[in-house]
Amino acid sequence: MRASQRARGEDVALVDSLLSADERRRSSGVRFDELRNEQKGLGKLIGKATGDEKAELLQRASRLAADVKAADAEREAADAETQELLLKLGNLVHPEVPVGGEEDFVTLETHGTHRDFAAEGFEPRDHLELGQLLGAIDVERGAKVSGSRFYFLTGVGALLELALVNAAIAQATAAGFIPMLTPALVRPQSMAGTGFLGQAAQDVYHLDKDDLYLVGTSEVPLAAYHMDEIIEAERLPLRYAGFSPCFRREAGSHGKDTRGIFRVHQFDKVEMFSYVLPEDAQAEHQRLLEWEKQWLTSLELPFRVIDVASADLGASAARKFDCEAWIPTQGKYRELTSTSDCTEFQSRRLSIRVREDKKVRPLATLNGTLCAVPRTIVAILENHQQADGSVRVPEVLRPYLGGREVLEPVTR
């Protein structure tokens, strides 16, 4: 755990603080049990005693009751401190994860080729200019109504989102996922249990009056869906495809991706989520990655797969793979999807267990973004644009757009 904390760039001393608190929890628990046993034995003696002996025993019982109360308070305080420190620890980093920060990822594979716009005789427009030509994106009125990093999808922009969502759900359903429409508001235990109230808390919207959190991903309600349950092993794997709005403060992103809809406060997303036996988690992780690659390939997007470095994992992930699509006007790959193996981290915190051969143990949870809508729209518009400002529609989306093959500029 110390090595894992070090790899994450987190506080290694937290492990020692936790061990110390746990020792206090154990010793105070033993002390409480000893005093309670003494108290019970004394109670039996009092029942049999008379006269001065009984009076003396009653005085002892009074002093002992105060000791028991103090020991109980000490035990509860030590247990609360232990639990608080436990919640600050991230998951154990998988030994094959590259160690380092955001730029220390390892590229695993690359798919597709970048278009040579110069050879085609025109300079590519960025997604916002294309979105405005198509009457698809309105960030000015989004800012007027809600503030920066908000937007409207209008006309074919709205239709393109619906097409993407329907196509993504269709792929997930064909792969055996159960489609889910999930709550956007969750209780604190759901958010904390999935690992989003630690290092990620600054990015979370909280409704103080109701003590509810707006989710940044449907991973949260999907993980908490089986909270406090025991699942029979024969039901596994359980796979869900959740569609929900997502809300993120984007704390710390001042000045980053301020143009257009790549980094926004509210967006819709289709998320895959799996419950599996712990020994099947790594194989399931590869399956989720394959489904993401299948999706991006169907959208005819050039992309690469990276093994995310340790300090960029997020608290709940033991390992994470990102699929990054090529964005022509930025001249670089940007994250479109990611998939994380959370091992038993979330199931332990949410008390989700599996029963197998009459034995009960924690199971493993995994998640994978299939379609984060705005970023996918960015990649589609830029990679499939044509010289006149129109955008070719990938074949997989055409059935969901009434057979439309091209999105044409509109005159306003």
C-alpha positions in Angstrom: 0.0 0.0 0.0 2.9 2.4 0.7 4.3 1.7 -2.8 0.8 2.2 -4.3 0.5 5.6 -2.5 3.9 6.6 -3.7 3.1 5.7 -7.3 -0.1 7.7 -7.1 1.8 10.7 -5.8 -0.3 10.5 -2.6 0.7 10.8 1.0 2.6 7.6 2.1 2.4 8.6 5.8 -1.4 8.0 5.5 -0.7 4.3 5.6 1.2 4.5 8.9 -1.5 6.8 10.3 -4.1 4.2 9.4 -2.1 1.4 11.0 -1.8 3.4 14.1 -5.5 4.2 14.2 -6.4 0.6 13.6 -4.2 -0.5 16.5 -6.0 1.9 18.7 -9.3 0.6 17.4 -8.3 -3.0 18.2 -6.9 -2.3 21.7 -9.8 0.0 22.7 -12.2 -2.7 21.5 -10.4 -5.3 23.7 -10.5 -2.9 26.6 -14.2 -2.3 26.2 -14.9 -6.0 26.0 -12.9 -6.7 29.2 -14.8 -3.9 31.1 -18.2 -5.1 29.8 -17.4 -8.7 30.9 -16.4 -7.3 34.3 -19.5 -5.3 34.5 -21.7 -8.3 33.7 -19.9 -10.4 36.4 -20.3 -7.7 38.9 -24.0 -7.5 38.1 -24.4 -11.2 39.0 -22.6 -10.6 42.3 -24.8 -7.7 43.2 -27.9 -9.8 42.7 -26.6 -12.2 45.4 -25.1 -9.8 47.8 -26.7 -8.1 50.9 -26.0 -5.3 53.3 -22.6 -3.6 53.3 -21.2 -6.0 50.7 -24.0 -5.0 48.3 -23.4 -1.3 49.0 -19.7 -1.7 48.2 -20.4 -3.6 45.0 -22.9 -0.9 43.9 -20.2 1.7 44.3 -17.8 -0.4 42.2 -20.5 -0.8 39.6 -21.0 2.9 39.4 -17.3 3.5 38.9 -17.2 0.7 36.4 -20.1 2.1 34.4 -18.2 5.3 34.0 -15.1 3.3 32.8 -17.3 1.3 30.4 -18.8 4.5 29.0 -15.3 6.1 28.5 -14.0 2.9 26.9 -17.0 2.8 24.5 -16.4 6.4 23.5 -12.7 5.7 22.9 -13.6 2.7 20.8 -16.1 4.6 18.7 -13.6 7.5 18.2 -10.8 5.1 17.1 -13.2 3.3 14.8 -14.4 6.6 13.2 -10.8 7.7 12.7 -9.9 4.4 11.1 -12.8 4.6 8.7 -12.1 8.2 7.9 -8.4 7.3 7.0 -9.5 4.3 5.0 -11.7 6.4 2.8 -8.7 8.6 2.0 -6.7 5.7 0.6 -6.9 5.0 -3.2 -7.1 1.5 -4.6 -3.9 -0.6 -4.9 -2.2 0.2 -8.2 -1.8 -2.8 -10.5 1.9 -3.7 -10.8 1.9 -3.3 -14.6 0.7 0.3 -14.5 3.3 2.8 -15.7 4.5 4.9 -12.8 4.3 8.7 -13.2 2.0 11.6 -14.0 -0.4 12.6 -16.8 2.3 12.5 -19.5 3.9 9.2 -18.4 1.3 7.0 -20.1 2.3 4.1 -22.4 0.7 3.9 -25.9 -0.5 0.3 -26.4 -1.9 0.5 -30.0 -3.0 2.9 -32.7 -5.9 2.6 -35.0 -6.8 4.4 -38.3 -5.0 7.1 -40.1 -5.1 10.9 -39.9 -6.6 12.7 -42.9 -4.2 14.9 -44.9 -6.3 18.0 -45.3 -3.6 19.8 -47.2 -3.6 17.1 -49.8 -7.4 17.5 -50.0 -6.9 21.2 -50.6 -8.5 22.9 -47.6 -7.8 23.9 -44.0 -9.9 22.0 -41.5 -12.4 24.0 -39.4 -12.6 23.3 -35.7 -15.8 21.7 -34.2 -17.3 25.0 -33.0 -17.0 26.7 -36.4 -18.5 23.5 -38.0 -21.2 23.3 -35.3 -22.2 26.9 -36.0 -22.3 26.4 -39.8 -24.5 23.3 -39.3 -26.8 25.1 -36.8 -25.8 22.4 -34.3 -24.0 24.1 -31.4 -24.8 27.3 -29.6 -22.3 28.2 -26.9 -23.1 31.9 -26.8 -26.7 31.3 -25.6 -25.5 28.5 -23.4 -23.3 31.0 -21.6 -26.1 33.6 -21.5 -28.5 31.2 -19.9 -26.1 29.2 -17.6 -22.6 30.6 -17.7 -19.3 29.4 -19.2 -18.9 25.8 -20.3 -22.6 25.3 -21.0 -24.1 25.0 -24.4 -27.2 24.2 -26.5 -27.2 21.4 -29.1 -29.7 22.6 -31.7 -31.1 21.1 -34.9 -28.9 18.4 -36.3 -26.7 18.8 -33.2 -29.5 17.5 -31.0 -30.4 14.8 -33.6 -26.7 13.7 -33.6 -26.7 13.3 -29.8 -29.8 11.1 -30.0 -28.3 9.1 -32.8 -25.1 8.5 -30.9 -26.9 7.5 -27.7 -29.2 5.1 -29.6 -26.4 3.6 -31.5 -24.2 3.2 -28.4 -27.1 1.6 -26.4 -27.8 -0.7 -29.4 -24.2 -1.9 -29.4 -24.2 -2.4 -25.6 -27.5 -4.3 -25.7 -26.2 -6.6 -28.5 -23.2 -7.3 -26.3 -25.4 -8.4 -23.4 -25.6 -5.2 -21.3 -28.9 -4.4 -19.6 -29.8 -0.8 -20.5 -30.4 1.5 -17.5 -31.6 5.1 -17.0 -30.1 6.1 -13.8 -30.6 8.9 -11.2 -28.5 12.0 -11.5 -28.7 12.7 -7.8 -27.2 10.3 -5.2 -26.7 10.2 -1.4 -23.3 10.8 0.2 -22.7 7.1 0.8 -23.1 6.3 -2.9 -20.7 9.0 -3.9 -18.2 8.1 -1.2 -18.5 4.4 -1.8 -17.5 4.7 -5.4 -14.4 6.9 -4.5 -15.6 10.3 -5.7 -15.4 12.2 -2.4 -11.6 11.9 -2.0 -9.3 13.6 -4.4 -12.2 14.1 -6.9 -14.5 15.9 -4.4 -13.5 19.3 -5.7 -15.1 18.4 -9.1 -18.4 17.3 -7.6 -21.6 19.5 -7.3 -23.3 19.2 -3.9 -26.8 20.3 -3.0 -26.4 21.4 0.6 -30.1 21.7 1.5 -30.8 18.1 0.4 -27.4 16.6 1.1 -27.4 15.1 -2.4 -24.7 15.0 -5.0 -25.0 15.5 -8.8 -23.2 12.6 -10.4 -20.3 13.1 -12.8 -20.9 9.7 -14.3 -23.6 7.0 -14.2 -20.8 4.8 -12.8 -21.9 6.1 -9.4 -25.5 5.0 -9.3 -24.6 1.8 -11.2 -22.0 0.9 -8.6 -24.4 1.7 -5.8 -27.3 -0.2 -7.5 -26.4 -3.4 -5.6 -25.2 -1.6 -2.4 -25.7 -3.7 0.8 -26.6 -6.8 -1.3 -25.3 -10.3 -1.7 -25.3 -11.5 -5.3 -25.4 -15.2 -6.2 -22.3 -16.2 -8.2 -24.3 -17.8 -11.0 -25.8 -14.4 -11.8 -22.3 -13.0 -12.7 -21.2 -11.3 -14.7 -23.8 -8.6 -14.4 -23.4 -5.9 -17.1 -25.3 -2.6 -17.2 -25.2 0.2 -19.8 -26.3 3.4 -18.1 -27.4 6.6 -19.8 -27.5 9.8 -17.7 -26.6 13.5 -17.6 -23.3 14.1 -16.0 -22.2 17.2 -14.0 -18.6 18.3 -13.3 -17.2 21.5 -11.9 -14.0 21.0 -14.0 -12.1 22.4 -11.0 -8.5 23.1 -11.9 -9.2 23.4 -15.7 -9.2 27.2 -15.8 -8.0 28.2 -19.3 -8.1 24.7 -20.7 -10.4 23.8 -23.6 -12.4 27.0 -23.2 -13.5 27.0 -26.8 -16.4 24.9 -27.8 -17.8 21.8 -26.1 -14.9 19.6 -25.4 -14.7 20.4 -21.7 -18.1 21.3 -20.2 -20.0 21.3 -16.9 -22.9 19.2 -18.1 -23.1 16.4 -20.7 -24.7 13.1 -21.5 -22.9 9.8 -21.5 -23.5 6.1 -22.0 -21.5 4.1 -19.5 -20.8 0.4 -19.3 -20.6 -1.2 -15.8 -19.7 -4.8 -14.8 -19.9 -6.9 -11.7 -17.6 -9.9 -11.9 -15.7 -12.4 -9.7 -12.4 -10.9 -8.6 -10.4 -13.5 -10.6 -12.3 -12.5 -13.8 -11.7 -8.8 -13.5 -8.6 -8.4 -15.7 -10.3 -10.4 -18.5 -13.4 -8.3 -18.2 -11.3 -5.2 -18.4 -10.0 -6.3 -21.7 -13.6 -7.0 -22.9 -14.7 -3.5 -22.0 -11.7 -2.0 -23.9 -12.6 -4.1 -26.9 -16.2 -2.8 -26.9 -14.9 0.7 -26.7 -12.5 0.1 -29.6 -15.4 -1.5 -31.6 -17.5 1.7 -31.0 -14.8 4.1 -32.1 -14.0 2.0 -35.1 -17.7 2.0 -36.1 -17.6 5.8 -36.0 -14.6 5.7 -38.4 -12.4 7.7 -36.0 -8.6 7.5 -35.8 -7.6 6.7 -32.2 -5.0 5.3 -29.9 -5.2 3.2 -26.7 -3.0 4.2 -23.7 -2.2 2.6 -20.4 -2.8 5.5 -18.0 0.0 6.3 -15.5 -0.3 5.7 -11.8 -0.8 9.3 -10.6 -3.5 9.9 -13.2 -5.7 6.9 -12.3 -8.3 8.3 -10.0 -8.9 6.8 -6.5 -11.0 3.8 -7.4 -9.0 2.4 -10.4 -6.3 -0.1 -10.0 -5.6 0.2 -13.8 -7.2 2.3 -16.5 -7.0 2.3 -20.3 -8.0 5.4 -22.3 -9.0 5.6 -25.9 -8.0 8.9 -27.4 -9.3 10.2 -30.7 -7.3 12.3 -33.1 -8.6 15.9 -33.2 -7.3 17.5 -36.4 -7.4 21.2 -35.5 -5.6 20.5 -32.2 -3.0 18.2 -33.9 -3.2 15.7 -31.0 -5.1 12.8 -29.5 -7.7 13.6 -26.8 -9.5 11.3 -24.5 -12.9 10.1 -25.7 -13.4 6.9 -23.6 -11.8 5.2 -20.6 -12.2 1.9 -18.8 -11.1 1.2 -15.3 -10.7 -2.0 -13.2 -11.7 -1.1 -9.7 -11.1 -4.6 -8.3 -12.8 -4.9 -4.9 -12.3 -1.3 -3.9 -15.9 -0.1 -4.5 -17.6 -3.4 -3.5 -15.9 -3.3 -0.1 -17.0 0.3 0.5 -20.5 -0.3 -0.7 -20.9 -3.7 1.0 -21.6 -5.6 -2.3 -20.7 -9.3 -2.0 -21.0 -12.5 -3.9 -22.1 -15.9 -2.6 -20.2 -18.9 -4.0 -20.2 -22.4 -2.6 -21.8 -21.0 0.6 -18.9 -18.6 1.1 -19.5 -14.8 0.9 -16.8 -12.4 -0.3 -16.4 -9.0 -2.1 -16.7 -9.0 -5.9 -15.0 -6.8 -8.5 -16.5 -3.8 -10.3 -15.4 -2.3 -13.6 -16.6 0.6 -15.7 -16.1 1.9 -19.2 -17.3 4.9 -21.1 -18.9 4.0 -24.3 -20.0 7.4 -25.5 -19.3 10.8 -23.8 -21.5 12.7 -26.2 -19.9 16.2 -26.6 -16.4 14.9 -27.1 -17.6 12.3 -29.6 -19.4 15.1 -31.5 -16.2 17.1 -31.5 -14.3 14.1 -33.0 -17.0 13.3 -35.6 -17.3 16.9 -36.8 -13.6 17.5 -37.2 -12.6 14.1 -38.7 -15.5 13.8 -41.1 -15.8 17.4 -42.3 -15.7 18.4 -46.0 -14.4 21.5 -47.8 -17.8 23.2 -48.0 -18.4 22.9 -44.2 -20.7 19.8 -44.5 -19.9 16.7 -42.4 -20.2 13.1 -43.6 -22.2 10.9 -41.3 -20.6 7.6 -40.3 -22.6 4.6 -41.6 -23.4 3.3 -38.1 -25.3 6.5 -37.3 -27.3 6.8 -40.5 -30.2 4.6 -39.5 -30.6 6.8 -36.4 -30.6 10.0 -38.6 -33.3 9.0 -41.0 -30.7 7.7 -43.5 -29.0 11.0 -43.7 -25.5 10.6 -45.2 -24.3 14.2 -44.8 -25.0 17.1 -42.4 -25.3 20.2 -44.5 -24.6 23.8 -43.5 -27.7 25.9 -42.8 -28.5 29.5 -43.6 -29.6 31.6 -40.6 
